[in-house]
């Protein structure tokens, strides 16, 4: 790809990001007025630490469940093996 096209794509991306931020900035006061009239507050987004903690908890629970299944499977196989003898 030509260097000119790469540069153009980069600057278009930057322009889109700036336009998006500009629209958010312009709409924010309107959003706040509407929320005030409707009576719905904006819920705070969880911060990075809370997201990581939730992900780790989910992974831990999933790993625990998979481990229990693997242990039960192993026990069943041992019972079958001993029953054949």
C-alpha positions as CSV (number, residue, x, y, z in Angstrom):
1,X,0.0,0.0,0.0
2,X,1.3,3.4,-0.8
3,X,2.6,5.5,2.0
4,X,0.1,8.2,1.1
5,X,-2.8,5.8,1.6
6,X,-1.4,4.7,4.9
7,X,-1.1,8.3,6.0
8,X,-4.6,9.1,4.8
9,X,-6.1,6.1,6.7
10,X,-4.3,7.1,9.8
11,X,-5.5,10.7,9.7
12,X,-9.1,9.5,8.8
13,X,-9.0,7.4,12.0
14,X,-7.8,10.3,14.0
15,X,-10.5,12.5,12.5
16,X,-13.2,10.0,13.3
17,X,-11.9,9.7,17.0
18,X,-12.0,13.5,17.3
19,X,-15.4,13.7,15.8
20,X,-16.7,11.0,18.2
21,X,-15.3,12.9,21.2
22,X,-16.8,16.2,19.9
23,X,-20.2,14.7,19.6
24,X,-20.0,13.2,23.1
25,X,-19.0,16.6,24.4
26,X,-21.8,18.4,22.7
27,X,-24.5,15.8,23.7
28,X,-23.4,15.5,27.3
29,X,-25.4,18.5,28.6
30,X,-28.5,17.3,26.7
31,X,-28.1,13.8,28.1
32,X,-27.8,15.2,31.7
33,X,-31.0,17.3,31.3
34,X,-32.9,14.3,29.9
35,X,-31.7,12.1,32.7
36,X,-32.7,14.8,35.2
37,X,-36.2,15.1,33.8
38,X,-36.7,11.3,33.5
39,X,-35.2,10.6,36.9
40,X,-32.6,8.1,35.8
41,X,-29.0,8.6,37.0
42,X,-26.1,7.4,34.9
43,X,-24.6,4.4,36.6
44,X,-20.9,4.6,37.0
45,X,-18.8,2.2,34.9
46,X,-16.8,-0.3,36.9
47,X,-13.2,0.6,37.0
48,X,-10.4,-1.7,35.7
49,X,-9.7,-3.3,39.1
50,X,-13.4,-4.3,39.5
51,X,-13.5,-5.7,36.0
52,X,-10.3,-7.7,36.6
53,X,-11.6,-9.0,39.9
54,X,-14.9,-10.1,38.4
55,X,-13.0,-11.8,35.5
56,X,-10.8,-13.6,38.0
57,X,-13.7,-14.7,40.1
58,X,-15.5,-16.1,37.0
59,X,-12.3,-17.9,35.9
60,X,-11.8,-19.3,39.4
61,X,-15.4,-20.6,39.6
62,X,-15.1,-22.1,36.1
63,X,-11.8,-23.8,36.9
64,X,-13.3,-25.2,40.1
65,X,-16.2,-26.7,38.3
66,X,-14.0,-28.2,35.6
67,X,-11.7,-29.7,38.3
68,X,-14.7,-31.3,40.1
69,X,-15.9,-32.8,36.8
70,X,-12.4,-34.1,36.0
71,X,-12.1,-35.7,39.5
72,X,-15.6,-37.3,39.2
73,X,-14.7,-38.6,35.8
74,X,-11.5,-40.1,37.1
75,X,-13.4,-41.7,40.0
76,X,-15.9,-43.2,37.6
77,X,-13.1,-44.6,35.4
78,X,-11.4,-46.2,38.4
79,X,-14.7,-47.8,39.5
80,X,-15.2,-49.2,36.0
81,X,-11.7,-50.5,35.9
82,X,-12.0,-52.2,39.3
83,X,-15.4,-53.7,38.4
84,X,-13.8,-55.4,35.3
85,X,-11.1,-57.1,37.4
